[in-house]
Every structure is written in C-alpha cells, then in structure tokens.
Amino acid sequence: MPRRRSRARPAGSRHRAVPHTGPRASSRTGRIAGAQKGAAVLILDKQMRCLAISRGDNRKDWNLPGGYTEPGESPEQTAVRELYEETGIMVTLSNLEHVYTHGTANVFIAKDYFRWPDHLQSEPFEGHVAWKPVSTLCSPSSTFHQHAQRLFAQLGLR
C-alpha cells in the first residue's frame, strides 16, 4: 500500500496552530473546566481517619465525598446532597461547618449526623466508601490531592 504524503503548507501561508488558552469543555461531562462550583464533606473518626470514596473501582484514587453544585443550589446544599448520594449519611445544613475554600471548591465538616446508614455505599454506585488515613487523600494518585494537602495543613492534620 503506498504511503500518503502530507500536504505541505504553501510558502507564506498565514495559518498557524494557536494553542488554546481559554477554558475547555470536558469531553466526558461537557462542563467547562474551572467554571463549576463544588463542595465536599469531611468526616473524621476517633483514629483521625477520613470517610472517603474511591473514583469508581479505582482503589488508589480516594477523595472526600462531594461533587458539583447543581443550578440554584448553595455549596451547603451541595454538601448535604452529595454526602447522602455517595455514602447514605444524612446531615442537615445546621450540622455543617465551613472549613475550607480554594477557588470554587468548598469543604465542610459534618459536626453531627441526622442518620447513619447500616452500610456505607453510594447509590447509584460511584465508588467504594471506606475510612482512610489523611495521607491517602494527600497521595498524588488521588484526583484532588492538592486540595486535600491544603485542607489538612490548614486544619493541622498533616
């Protein structure tokens, strides 16, 4: 089979590839990178481990339960909804204390629980739920490790 030759640009052509510098829409979600607000919830046990959720079946990528804010939703409402969807734990807005903001990300600590399920799981399945040491969430294998590092340093847990 003969090789196809690439076309050379005519001499003096002004067409150049210009790198894209603005926000890009994710091919997976269609959202614009950096434009979407989000919230997460930190719950610590007596051994100072965090309640975390894996990204799908990837048991090396652990993050705090959380997600993107839906239209008309406050960061606190996002935190309540995402915590319930990803773990089954129900909290009220009054049970949340805001502890961290970076860009459009907000983290709240759940001070008390309205309902603790018999089995921690996301519905529908988004990932595995488990207690993890702070260092696991700060590991480069975790998607939001830079936020986790800042958060835990700010709280004196790192």
Buried (B, 14 or more C-beta within 10 A) or exposed (E): EEEEEEEEEEEEEEEEEEEEEEEEEEEEEEEEEEEBBBBBBBBBEEEEBBBBBBBEEEEEBBBBBBBBBEEEBEBBBBBBBBBBBBBBBBBEEEBBEEEBEEEBBBBBBBEEBEEEBEEBBBEEEBBBBBBBBBEBBBBEEBBBBEBBBBBBEEBEBB
